[in-house]
Amino acid sequence: MHLVKKSLAAAALITASLACSSYAPAQTVYFNSAGSSAQWQTFALAAAQLATKGAPYTVHRYTAKGTAADGKPYAGIADSRDNTTNTPTPPPVESGNIWIVWNENGNGTPVSIYAFTSVDSVVGLRTFFAVPRATVQLDTAVETKAGQQLISATLPYWSTEDASVPAAVYNALNNAKLTAANTDIRPEDGLFAYKRIVAALNTTTYTGLGYGGADGNLVGVGVQSHYSTTVATPVAFTLSGDDPITGEDHAGAYVTIPVGASPIIFAINQTGLTFSSHDLSVTEASGNTAEKIFSGTDCVFKGNVVNPILREPLSGTYNTTEFTNFRLTAAPDLTQEIGINPANANNNPLDLTCAAGGGTRTRAIGTGESIKALFNNDGLGGTGAGNINYAFFGYGNFSAEAANANYSYLTLDEVDPINAAFSNGEFPSCPAAGCPIAGGSSFPNLRNGSYRSWSLLRVVTDADSVNPTNYTNTVALVNAADKLINRSVPDFVPFLASCSTSGPNEPGLDVFRSHYTQEGVAPVNGAVPVTVDCAAHTGEPAQDLIGYTVGGTGTADGESVTEQGGDVGGKIEGPYSASHPLPTNPNASTYLNERQ
């Protein structure tokens, strides 16, 4: 969020004081989010850090994934909107990995509770904007089952997880309404993704993908996985006005708070294959290589037969990839979905032989499943050789096969997504104690604007005027996450600039994607960044948030400037520096409002 420094610092101090106060209410759910797995781990560390500020409070940590013995997920997000009058099929409970952090006072009573369930970005947005708002559902098994240590105990503010979730925490969190949604794409782009997936199949423009339902598309046809029984179901939602299922009106305004920028990487299982180079072309005038492979037009890469693994169109990962590599301004009808009709056999779940070159297209639901399929075909009998996929980069996502010559990431038009220059493409790893990195040094080609495929990660929550508690607690977590990212697992470029006395200052994100009209919302890029002045903050490193780039909400020339409209795949603007200053009031009309 683009606020002046004083506002953000005040929000952080409010939450910190609540956590430390002896008058803090018992068993308060401070943060309860659903959404992007790209932010899941970092926000867990941030929550644990905030919970430690309540000394002499004791901090507890817990993670879980999968299905309990009763056949239900350990954690899920329940969309409880009316499913009898308007929807013959109820919205499904969306299962996901969950982390829970809580602290206890000296009497062993839980005080503040934080939780985050990872689901698709659009699912997170839909369940947040549902009226009434969706809730988290916990299986009773978490009260007896030990945490699964899905986050390394060696990371900052994490440790060995608890043997169970105590009854007081379970009772407070189970059926608690969401307070936020973490997302890889803006809400307007998420709503667009839902409408596109349920619209009637259009095999010319692919503005509709054909997954509509029998109830006016309120609950669409689930996108099925080739690798499991997992299904991603499109369900109707709106960002304002009346809810399409219940008819109830939204409670009020929301805000999107920028977190940081993360690159999409393409990765390949090259076991037994031979490459002349590891570059995946996107900008060929005759049709780019990436699009040919993932659309199944020609599944040959550098002389090798490959098997493309697609993600579900409800995914922020899918939409970022689709609109930064395939559906480009010069070729707006290109798509991964060419030749796919969900009504036909072998199309949903996807299992189609490519039109040329051999190879087979499949679909995975979720980042974890896609990466497992990349490495070993998820135990379905294949070796995984020749599998090729895409995902937001995360050290944890690819750590199992780090420094393994059989697996590599690819460059896009010879630009490396992770390092300044390409070496051998092997996935980098973090040291056992985490992988601290110097300020300003992560993902150099994303920072300088040369790498094309990335998105700005955000959190959506209630506006301060609607629910100041949800707003304040969310801002505090974003602040903590941006401060931790470089010295924990640097999975994204932090949005916020910050100062340090122990190393280079972090300049924050200095590029953005120009916004465009999306779902009827006119584009505005956001507010002017304030000046970064680290010299005035010596002695208080990693606490004050100093500077920002465009995006979010703030003040410019004495007027309110609110980020709005779509930006997934928007034209990259920046970087901006002393020699290339940002315009005084960068509204969307300043720039070309088009996708790349």
N, C-alpha and C positions, 0 to 999 in steps of 0.2 A: 504494500500500500504506500502511495506517495503522500506521506504526511511530513510536516516539518519535524526536525529532530526532537524538539521538546515534546511533541505529542506522543511519539513512539516511546521515548524514554519514560514518560509519565505512565504509559500503559504498562510497561514492564515493571515499573516500581509498584504500581497498584497490585499486580498479581503477586509480586514477591512479598509485599507486605501482608497480603491476605494469607499466603502460605506460612508466614512466620508468626502471625498474630495468634495469641492464645484464645482470641475470640472467633477464630475461623470456624465456620459451621462444620459439624462432624459429617463425614461421609458425603462430601460434595463432589459431584462429577464436574470437574473443571473443564475437561476437553473430551469430546466423544465424536470421533470422525470416521468417515468411510471414504475410500477412494484409492488414489494412485499408489502402487507399490514402490514407485521411484522415490517416494518421500517417507516410506514406512519406517525404515531403520533410523534415519536421521532424526525424525520426530520422536522416536522412542528415547534416544539419547538426550534430546532436548527436554523431554518431560522428566526424565530421571534427574537431570541437572536442576530443573526448577524445584523438584520435590526435595532435593538436598538442602535448599535454602531455608527449610523449616527447622533447622537445628534447634533443639535436640531431637528432631523427628527421625524415625527410622524409615528408610526407603526400601520398598519392595518392588520386584520386577517379575513379570510372567509373560510367556508367549505360548501360543498353541495354534495348531493347524490340523486340518483333516477331520475325520469323522469319529465320533465316540462309539462306544459299544452299542448304544441304542439306535445307531444308524443316523443320528442327527449330527450336524456339524458342531464342533466345539463353540464356534462363533458364527453368527450370521446377521444380516441386516434385513429386518422385516418391514416391508411396505404394506401397511395395514389399511390402505384405502379401500373404500366400498367395492366389493367384488361380486355383489349379487345383482344390483340394479343395472349397472352399466357394463360390467365385465364378467362374462360367463366363466372365464378362467382367472383365478386370483393371481396377482403378482407373486412370483416365487420368492422364498427366502434366499438371499444371496450369501453364500458362505464365503469365508475368507480367512486368511491368517490374522490373528489378533495379538497385539501386545497390550498389557495392562500395567500401569505404574501407579502405586499409591504410597502415601507416607502415613505413619502412625505417630501419635503423640506419646508422651511418657507413660500413659495408661494403656497403651496398645490399641487405642481407638483410631480407625482410619479417619483422616482429615480431608486430603485432596486426592482425587482419583482421575487418572488420565487413561484414555483408551483409543485405539486406532485399528480398524478392520480394513484390510486391503481387499479391494474389489476393483473392477474397471472404473476409469474416470467417469464415464457417462452414468454408470450405476451409482457412483458416489453422488454425482450431481442430482440425478433423478430422486434418490432417496432423501437428500437434503431438502430439495424443493417440493417434495410431496406434501400435500395438505390433507390430513395431518401429517406431520413429519415422521419419517421412519425411525425405528428403534433398533438398538442392538439386542440380540437374543443370545444368551449363553446357555449351553447345556449344563446340567447340574454336575456333569463329570468333572468340570474344572474345579469343583470344591474338594476333589480327592486326588486329581491327577497332577503330577509334577509338571512344571513348566518345561517346554521342549527345547529351550536354549536356542531359539532361532536367531538370536543376536549374540555375537561372541562376548563372552565374559571379560575379554581383554580390552574391549572398547571403553572409551571414557564414559564414566558414570554408569556403566553396566557392570554386572557381576553374575555370580551363580544365581539362577532363578529360584523362586520359591517352590515349595513342595505342593502348594495348592493355592487357590483363591479363597480367602476367608469368607464366611457367610455374610459379614457386614458389607464387604466390597461387592460380593455377588449380588446381594439384594439391592444395593444402590445402583449398580450398573445394569443389571438385567432389566430389559424393557425401558431403559433410559433413552430419551430422544437424542438424535444427533445434534451436535452443536456446530458442526463444520463439515466440509467436504474437501478433501485434497484431490487436486485434479491436474492433469497434464495439459489440458486445453481450457480455454475460457468457457463460461457457461453458455454463451451464445453459440459457440462452436459445438458444444455438447448437445444442445437442443437441435442444431442442424444435423448432427450425426444421427440422432434418433429419428428425425423426420425422413432422412435419406434412406435409412435401413428399412423402414416400414412402407415407404412409397412403392407403388406398383413398379415392377421390374421394367427398366428401360434399357434395352440392349444396344442402343445407339449412344446415348449420353451417360448412362449409368447414374443419372440423378436420382433414381430409385433402384433399390436392391431386392425388393420383392419379399421381404420378411414380415409383411403386414398380417394382422390377425383377423378374426371373424367378428370382432366387436368394434369396428371402426378404427382398428389399429391401436386401441388402448392398451392391449397386451398382445404383442406380436408373436411371430413364430420364433422359437429359440434357435440361436446359432449353436450348432453342435460341434463338439470336438471329435477329431479323428482318433485321439489318443486316450480318451477317457469318457466317462458319462457326464462330464461337465457341460453345462449349457449356459449361454449368455442370452437373456431374454430382453428384448426391447419393450419398455413400458412407458406410457405417455407421461409427460410432465410439462409444466410451463415455468417461466421465470417470474411472472407477475400475473395479476388478475386472478381469474377463477381457475381452480384446479380442474383439469379435463375429466377426471374420474369422479371426484366427490362434489365438484361445483363450489367448494369452499374457497374463500378469498385468501390470498397470501397475507401473512401478518404484516409485512412491511419490507423496507429496503434491505438489500444485501450488499456486501462488499467483496471484492476479490483482492487478496493480499499476495503480491508476488513473493516467491520464495527463492527461486534461482533457475538457471538454465541448464538443461541436460541434453546431451547429444544422443540421437538415434545412431546405432552402429549396425552395420550388416556383418554377419558372421557366417563362417562356413566350416563344415566338417570335411577336411581335405585328406582324410585317411585314404591312402592309395592313389591320390590324384596328383597331377603335375601341373603347375601354373607357370606361365611366362611372367605374370605380374599379378598383384592382388588388387588391382584397381577396377571398381565397378562404375561403369559410365552411366551418367544420368542425362547428359545434355547432347547426345547424338542427334543430329538433325533428322535422321531417318527413323528415329524411335529409340529411346534409350535402352541400354542393356538391362538395367534393373527392372524396367517395366516389362520387357520381353520375358524375363525369367518369371516374375511373380504373377503375370497375367497368363502364364502357361503358353505364350505364343512360341517361344523357342527357349527351351531349358538347357542351354549349353553355355558354359562360362569358361573362357580361355581353353576351349577344346575339351572340356569335361562335362559330362552329363550331371546335372544337379537337380535336387528335389526341393522346391521352394515350400516353406512353411509360412502360411499367412496367419495373421491374428484376426480376431473378431472385429467387425466394423463399429462396435460400441466402445472399443478401446481407444484411449488417448494415444497409445503407441501406434495403433493402426492409422488413426487420422493424421497424426503428425507425419508418419511415413508416407501416407497417401498423398498429402498436399504439399510435401516438400520434395518429392521425388517422381511422382507419377502424374497427377492431375496438375500440370503446370500451365502457366498463362498461355504459352505457345501451343499447348496440346491439351485443352481442358477436358477432353473426353477419355483420356487415357486413365486406366485404373487397374488395380489388382484383380478386380471382379470380372474381367472379360471372360465370357463363356460359362459363368456360374449362374444357374437357375435353381434356387433352393427347392423348387417343387420337383426337380428331377432326381432320379437315383444317382448316388455317388456325388451329389452336390452339397448335401447337408445331412450328415457330416461330409466334408469335402474329401474326395479321393479320386482325382481326375488325372489321367495321363496327359502330359503336355502335348500340344498340337504338333510340335516339332522337337527333335533332339532327344526324345526319350525323357525320362524323369517323370515324377509325379507330384502334383500339388496337393497339399493337405492343409488342415487348419488346426491350430492349437488355441485353447482358451486360457489366457493368462500368461504372464511372463515366465513364471516358473515352468509351466508345462512346455512352452515353446523352447526354452533352453534345454530342458531334458531331452526333448525330441531332437534337437540339434546334435547333442552329444551321442546319444545311443538309441534313437528311435523309441525311447521310452519303453523298452522291453517288449516291443511288438514283433520281434523276430528279425529285425534288420540290424545292420551294423551302424547305421547313421551316416555312412560314407556318402558324401555328396549333398547332404542336407544343408540348406542355406536359409537363414532367417534374419530377423531384425528385432532390436529391443533397445529401450533406453539403457545406456551403459550404466553399470553399477559394478563395483569391485566384487561385491558379494554374489551377484548374478553369475559371474563367470569364474569365480575363484576355484571351483572344482577342477577346472582344466587350464588353469593359469600356467604359463611357461611350458605348454605342451605343443610340440610342433605339428600335431595332427589337427589342431584347431586354430583358427585365426580370424581376426576381424579384417575388413576390407576398407580401402580408401574410396572416396567418392570423387570422381574427376581429379584423382591424384592428391586429394587433400585428406590428411590424417585426422580422424575424429578425436583422438585421445592425446597424442603427442605432437610436438612441433613438426617432426619429420617421421616418415614411416621407416621402420626397421624390418622386422620379419613378420609382423602381424600377430605375434603371440599375445594372449591376454595378459596384462600386467596383474601383479598380485600385491596385496598389502602385507606388511610385516605382521607378526603375531600380535603385536601390541597396537595395531592400527597403522595408518599410513599418513602421518602428518605431512603437510605440504606447505611450502612458503606461500604467503599471500600473493595473489595475482598470477600464480604459475599454473593453475589447473586449466586443462582444455584450451591451450593457446589459440587454436584455430577457430574455436567457437567465439572466444573473446575478441579476436580481430576481425570477425565477420566473414572469413573465407570458407568455413565449413557450413554447408547449406542445410543440413537436416537436424534440427533441434527445436525445442519448445521451451517456453517459460512455464515452470511449475508454479502453481498457485494454491492458496487455500481460500475457500468461499465460506463466509460466515455472516451472521446478522450485522447490520449496520449498528454503530454505536447508539444511534437514536432509537433503535428497536430493542436491542438487548445488549446493554453495555457490558454485562458480565461475559457473554460469549465473545464479544468483540475484543475485550481487554485480554482475556485468557488466550485467545488465538494469536493476537499480536505478540504476546509474550513468548509463545512457543516459536513463532517465526523468528523473532529476534534471537532466541537461544539457538535455533537450528542453524541460522546463518553464521553465528559466532563459532559453532562447533564444527562446521563442515570441513574446514581446512585441517583441523587438528584431530579429526576422527577418521572417517572414510570419505574422501572428497569426491562424492558421486555427482555433484553439480557445481556450477559456478554460482557462488552466493550473490543474490540480488543486491544486498546491502553492502556499502563500503564500511570499513572499520579500520581502526588504528591498532597498532601493536608496538610494544617496546621490546619484544623478543625477536622480531624479524620484520620482513617487508610488510608494509601496510597492505590491506586488501582493498583494491579499488572498486570492487563490486562489478556488476554487469554493466558493460558500456555499449551494448548493442541491444536493439529491440526489433520486433517485427511490426511493420506498419499495419494499422488496423483498417478494416474495410467493413462495409455494411453487411451485417449478418442477422438473419431472422428479424429483419425490420429495424434493427438497432443501428443508428448512424455511427460512424467511426469517430473516435477521439483517442489519440495515442496516450495521453496522460499529462502529468505535471512536469514542471521544470525541476531538475535536481538541485539541491542546495549544495553549497560549496563544501568540499572536503577539506578540513583544516585539522590535521592530526597533531600539529604542534601544540594546539591548545588542550590536548587531551593526554599529555604525557603523564604516566603514572596510573592511568586507568585504562589499560588495554582491554580490548574485547568486551567493552560494556556499552559505551555510547555508540549509537548508530548515526553516522555522519552524513553520508551522501547517497543519492539514488540516481537511477536512470529513468527514462520515461516508462510509464505504466502505473496503474493504480489511481489513487485519488490524492489531490493536494491543492496547493494554491500557486498560481502564477499571475504576476502583475496584479495582485490583489483580488483575483477572481478564482472561483472554484473551477478546477479542471479535473474531470472524472474520466478515467479510462473506460471505454466501452466499445462494443462491436467485436467482430471476429478478428483473430490474428493468426490462426493456425496456417502455416505456409505463407504468411504475409511477407512482403519484401523486407529484406534485412537492411536496417538503417544503422549507421555508426561504423566503427567506434567513434566516440566523441572525446576529444582531449583538449588541452590548452590551445593547440594549433588548429583544432577543428571544433569550435564551440557549438554547443547545442543552441538551437533557436530559442528566443526568449519565451515564446509560448507555443510549444510544439503540438498543435492540434492536428487532426488527421489531414486537413486540407493542405498542410505543408508538404506532404509526401505523396508518392504514387501509391494509391490504395489498391493494390492488386497482389495476388499471390505470385510467388516467384515463377 
